[in-house]
Amino acid sequence: MIKFIAAALWIVAVTLGAVFYSFQAAANLPADEANKPLLGGLDYVKTDVISVPLLGGERVHGYFLTRLVYTVEPKEAAKMSVPMDVLLVDQVYSYLYGNPQIDFTQYDKLDLDAFRNGIRDSINTRIGSKLVHEVMVEQIDFLTPDDVRDNAVRKRSSAADAAATESAKPDASPATAH
């Protein structure tokens, strides 16, 4: 029992010492380092899911779905007369249709860095200044027309099953006898 109490006191002392040391070390940081924001004060613009149909010949090969996050210079973004999200979505469409060599059906050959850098550079070129510093991918998917069709069939069948289950339930209200 004495060994257990001694070990507990030792653990408490070590924990308090570590906390005290970390606060002392944080207090000794230079003022400019302690208040410096991550990535130099850039703003983050998050897009909704962007869905781009990929066309080839006379048919749809699939749908490219992505959600992106852009780091932008706040001073440059304040000068914009067009909403940022509209510009970003337009550039994604323009970039994908302007670069038909990008093939999302072959995941092993997709160069994600080239895709991100290409979108960043195309936006900055269009604006004429360094507005976007970094493009980060939050989500990226490719759905074939068969995937979309399967999802639609699944939704219809689950809705029909729910309606059938609802109509098969007995009436829960008690009947009144006269």
KEKE-3310 file (N, C-alpha, C; in steps of 0.2 Angstrom, whole numbers, plus 5000, padded with zeros to 4 digits):
npx = (5004:5010:5019:5011:5005:5017:5021:5010:5011:5024:5021:5011:5020:5029:5021:5016:5028:5031:5020:5023:5035:5032:5024:5033:5042:5034:5031:5043:5045:5049:5040:5035:5035:5026:5014:5012:5003:4998:5004:5006:4995:4985:4969:4956:4947:4933:4926:4910:4904:4910:4904:4908:4904:4912:4915:4916:4917:4902:4896:4894:4907:4909:4908:4916:4920:4923:4929:4937:4949:4955:4970:4970:4976:4972:4971:4971:4959:4950:4949:4942:4928:4919:4911:4922:4919:4912:4921:4931:4925:4922:4934:4939:4931:4935:4948:4948:4941:4949:4961:4961:4969:4970:4965:4953:4948:4958:4966:4978:4987:4984:4990:4991:4997:5001:4988:4982:4992:4990:4977:4979:4988:4981:4971:4977:4984:4973:4967:4978:4987:4995:4984:4979:4987:4989:4981:4971:4965:4951:4941:4939:4932:4927:4914:4906:4894:4887:4888:4881:4868:4866:4866:4854:4844:4845:4841:4828:4822:4824:4816:4804:4803:4802:4790:4782:4783:4779:4765:4761:4761:4751:4737:4740:4732:4720:4705:4689:4676:4658)
npy = (4994:5006:5008:5010:5022:5030:5029:5036:5049:5052:5052:5063:5073:5073:5076:5089:5096:5095:5102:5115:5118:5119:5130:5140:5139:5143:5156:5162:5164:5175:5190:5192:5180:5173:5178:5177:5173:5157:5153:5166:5175:5173:5171:5158:5151:5141:5130:5124:5108:5104:5100:5093:5088:5076:5076:5067:5064:5060:5058:5057:5054:5053:5060:5073:5076:5088:5096:5110:5120:5136:5146:5163:5180:5192:5206:5207:5199:5207:5217:5212:5212:5202:5188:5177:5163:5161:5164:5155:5142:5144:5144:5131:5123:5129:5126:5112:5108:5115:5107:5093:5082:5078:5064:5057:5045:5036:5033:5030:5037:5050:5066:5074:5086:5093:5096:5104:5115:5119:5124:5134:5143:5146:5154:5164:5170:5174:5184:5192:5195:5189:5181:5169:5158:5144:5129:5117:5101:5095:5085:5073:5065:5053:5049:5037:5036:5024:5023:5034:5031:5019:5024:5032:5022:5015:5025:5026:5014:5012:5023:5018:5006:5012:5019:5008:5001:5011:5011:4998:4998:4996:5005:5016:5023:5022:5013:5019:5013:5013)
npz = (5000:5004:4994:4983:4986:4986:4973:4967:4972:4967:4953:4952:4956:4945:4934:4938:4938:4924:4918:4924:4919:4905:4904:4908:4898:4887:4891:4889:4875:4861:4858:4845:4839:4847:4844:4831:4817:4810:4794:4790:4792:4782:4774:4774:4762:4759:4748:4743:4739:4723:4708:4693:4677:4667:4650:4635:4618:4614:4626:4644:4654:4667:4684:4692:4708:4720:4735:4740:4748:4749:4752:4754:4751:4762:4759:4745:4742:4748:4738:4728:4717:4713:4720:4730:4730:4719:4709:4711:4709:4695:4690:4693:4684:4672:4672:4672:4660:4651:4652:4645:4646:4659:4668:4677:4679:4680:4694:4699:4690:4693:4696:4710:4715:4704:4699:4710:4710:4697:4697:4706:4700:4688:4693:4699:4688:4680:4689:4690:4700:4715:4722:4727:4738:4742:4737:4745:4746:4752:4749:4737:4723:4711:4701:4691:4678:4680:4694:4699:4694:4701:4714:4713:4711:4723:4732:4728:4730:4744:4749:4744:4752:4765:4764:4762:4774:4783:4779:4783:4797:4811:4817:4829:4838:4851:4850:4852:4862:4861)
capx = (5000:5014:5022:5006:5005:5023:5021:5005:5014:5029:5017:5009:5025:5032:5016:5016:5034:5031:5016:5026:5041:5029:5021:5039:5045:5030:5032:5050:5045:5049:5033:5033:5034:5020:5008:5013:4998:5000:5004:5006:4988:4981:4962:4954:4940:4931:4921:4905:4906:4910:4903:4910:4903:4917:4912:4920:4913:4895:4893:4896:4911:4908:4907:4922:4917:4929:4929:4943:4951:4960:4972:4970:4979:4966:4970:4969:4953:4945:4948:4938:4921:4916:4912:4927:4917:4910:4927:4935:4921:4922:4941:4939:4928:4939:4954:4947:4939:4955:4966:4958:4974:4968:4960:4951:4946:4964:4968:4986:4991:4982:4995:4987:5001:5000:4981:4982:4996:4987:4971:4981:4991:4976:4967:4982:4985:4966:4967:4984:4991:4995:4978:4979:4994:4989:4975:4971:4960:4947:4938:4940:4929:4925:4908:4904:4887:4884:4888:4876:4862:4865:4864:4847:4840:4845:4837:4821:4820:4824:4810:4798:4803:4800:4783:4778:4784:4774:4758:4760:4760:4744:4735:4742:4727:4716:4698:4684:4670:4652)
capy = (5000:5012:5008:5013:5029:5034:5030:5041:5055:5053:5054:5069:5078:5074:5080:5096:5099:5096:5108:5121:5119:5121:5137:5144:5139:5147:5163:5165:5165:5182:5192:5192:5173:5170:5181:5176:5168:5152:5154:5173:5179:5171:5169:5152:5151:5134:5129:5119:5102:5106:5094:5094:5082:5075:5074:5064:5062:5062:5055:5059:5048:5053:5067:5074:5080:5090:5101:5113:5125:5140:5151:5169:5186:5196:5213:5206:5197:5213:5221:5208:5214:5196:5184:5172:5156:5160:5164:5148:5137:5145:5142:5124:5121:5131:5122:5105:5108:5117:5102:5087:5077:5076:5058:5055:5038:5032:5036:5029:5042:5057:5070:5079:5092:5097:5098:5110:5120:5122:5128:5140:5147:5149:5159:5170:5172:5177:5190:5197:5196:5183:5181:5162:5155:5137:5125:5111:5096:5092:5079:5072:5059:5053:5045:5035:5036:5018:5024:5038:5027:5014:5028:5034:5016:5013:5029:5025:5007:5013:5027:5013:5002:5016:5020:5001:5000:5015:5009:4992:4999:4996:5012:5016:5027:5017:5014:5021:5009:5016)
capz = (5000:5004:4987:4978:4988:4984:4966:4965:4973:4962:4946:4953:4956:4938:4930:4940:4935:4917:4917:4926:4914:4899:4905:4909:4891:4883:4893:4887:4868:4859:4857:4838:4838:4851:4841:4824:4815:4805:4787:4789:4792:4776:4775:4771:4758:4758:4743:4743:4734:4716:4703:4686:4673:4662:4644:4630:4613:4614:4632:4650:4657:4675:4687:4696:4714:4725:4740:4740:4753:4747:4756:4750:4754:4764:4756:4738:4742:4749:4732:4723:4716:4712:4726:4729:4729:4712:4705:4712:4705:4688:4688:4693:4678:4666:4672:4670:4653:4647:4652:4644:4648:4666:4668:4684:4679:4682:4700:4700:4686:4694:4699:4714:4716:4698:4699:4715:4708:4691:4699:4710:4695:4684:4697:4700:4681:4679:4693:4688:4706:4719:4727:4731:4740:4742:4736:4748:4744:4757:4747:4729:4721:4704:4700:4685:4677:4684:4701:4700:4693:4707:4720:4712:4712:4730:4735:4726:4734:4751:4750:4743:4758:4770:4763:4763:4782:4786:4778:4786:4804:4814:4819:4836:4842:4854:4847:4857:4861:4864)
cpx = (5004:5018:5017:5005:5011:5023:5016:5008:5020:5026:5014:5014:5028:5027:5016:5022:5034:5026:5019:5031:5038:5027:5027:5042:5041:5030:5038:5050:5045:5041:5031:5032:5028:5014:5008:5007:5001:4999:5003:5000:4984:4974:4961:4947:4939:4925:4916:4907:4905:4909:4904:4909:4909:4914:4917:4916:4906:4892:4897:4900:4911:4908:4913:4919:4923:4926:4936:4944:4956:4963:4973:4973:4973:4965:4968:4962:4948:4944:4943:4930:4916:4917:4917:4925:4915:4916:4931:4931:4922:4929:4942:4937:4932:4945:4953:4945:4945:4961:4963:4963:4973:4963:4959:4949:4952:4968:4975:4990:4989:4988:4992:4990:5000:4993:4980:4986:4993:4981:4974:4984:4986:4972:4971:4983:4978:4966:4972:4988:4991:4990:4978:4986:4994:4982:4976:4965:4957:4944:4938:4937:4928:4920:4907:4897:4883:4883:4882:4869:4861:4863:4856:4842:4840:4841:4830:4818:4820:4818:4804:4797:4800:4793:4779:4778:4779:4767:4756:4759:4753:4743:4736:4737:4722:4709:4694:4678:4664:4648)
cpy = (5006:5013:5012:5020:5033:5034:5035:5048:5057:5055:5061:5075:5079:5078:5087:5099:5100:5102:5115:5123:5122:5128:5142:5145:5143:5154:5166:5166:5173:5184:5191:5184:5170:5172:5180:5171:5163:5154:5162:5177:5178:5169:5162:5153:5143:5134:5124:5113:5105:5100:5096:5088:5082:5072:5072:5062:5065:5059:5058:5053:5048:5060:5067:5079:5082:5095:5104:5119:5129:5145:5158:5175:5190:5203:5212:5203:5203:5217:5218:5211:5208:5192:5178:5166:5155:5160:5157:5143:5138:5143:5135:5121:5123:5127:5115:5104:5110:5112:5095:5081:5074:5070:5056:5048:5033:5036:5036:5034:5049:5061:5076:5086:5096:5100:5104:5116:5123:5126:5135:5145:5150:5154:5165:5174:5176:5184:5195:5198:5189:5183:5174:5159:5148:5134:5119:5107:5094:5086:5079:5065:5059:5047:5043:5036:5030:5019:5029:5035:5022:5018:5030:5028:5014:5018:5028:5019:5008:5018:5023:5009:5006:5017:5014:5000:5004:5013:5003:4992:4999:5003:5012:5020:5021:5018:5015:5016:5013:5011)
cpz = (5000:4997:4982:4980:4985:4977:4963:4966:4968:4955:4946:4952:4949:4934:4932:4937:4928:4915:4919:4921:4907:4899:4905:4902:4887:4885:4890:4879:4867:4857:4850:4836:4841:4847:4834:4821:4810:4798:4786:4789:4785:4778:4772:4768:4757:4753:4746:4739:4727:4712:4696:4682:4668:4656:4639:4624:4614:4621:4638:4653:4664:4677:4692:4702:4718:4729:4741:4746:4750:4752:4752:4754:4755:4760:4749:4738:4744:4743:4727:4723:4715:4718:4725:4727:4722:4707:4705:4709:4698:4686:4688:4686:4672:4666:4670:4663:4649:4647:4651:4646:4655:4666:4675:4685:4681:4688:4701:4696:4688:4698:4703:4715:4710:4697:4704:4712:4701:4692:4702:4704:4690:4687:4697:4693:4679:4682:4691:4695:4710:4724:4731:4732:4740:4741:4740:4747:4751:4755:4739:4728:4714:4704:4693:4684:4680:4691:4703:4699:4699:4713:4719:4713:4719:4734:4734:4730:4741:4753:4749:4749:4764:4770:4764:4771:4785:4785:4782:4794:4806:4817:4827:4841:4844:4851:4853:4856:4864:4867)
residu = (MET:ILE:LYS:PHE:ILE:ALA:ALA:ALA:LEU:TRP:ILE:VAL:ALA:VAL:THR:LEU:GLY:ALA:VAL:PHE:TYR:SER:PHE:GLN:ALA:ALA:ALA:ASN:LEU:PRO:ALA:ASP:GLU:ALA:ASN:LYS:PRO:LEU:LEU:GLY:GLY:LEU:ASP:TYR:VAL:LYS:THR:ASP:VAL:ILE:SER:VAL:PRO:LEU:LEU:GLY:GLY:GLU:ARG:VAL:HIS:GLY:TYR:PHE:LEU:THR:ARG:LEU:VAL:TYR:THR:VAL:GLU:PRO:LYS:GLU:ALA:ALA:LYS:MET:SER:VAL:PRO:MET:ASP:VAL:LEU:LEU:VAL:ASP:GLN:VAL:TYR:SER:TYR:LEU:TYR:GLY:ASN:PRO:GLN:ILE:ASP:PHE:THR:GLN:TYR:ASP:LYS:LEU:ASP:LEU:ASP:ALA:PHE:ARG:ASN:GLY:ILE:ARG:ASP:SER:ILE:ASN:THR:ARG:ILE:GLY:SER:LYS:LEU:VAL:HIS:GLU:VAL:MET:VAL:GLU:GLN:ILE:ASP:PHE:LEU:THR:PRO:ASP:ASP:VAL:ARG:ASP:ASN:ALA:VAL:ARG:LYS:ARG:SER:SER:ALA:ALA:ASP:ALA:ALA:ALA:THR:GLU:SER:ALA:LYS:PRO:ASP:ALA:SER:PRO:ALA:THR:ALA:HIS)
# end
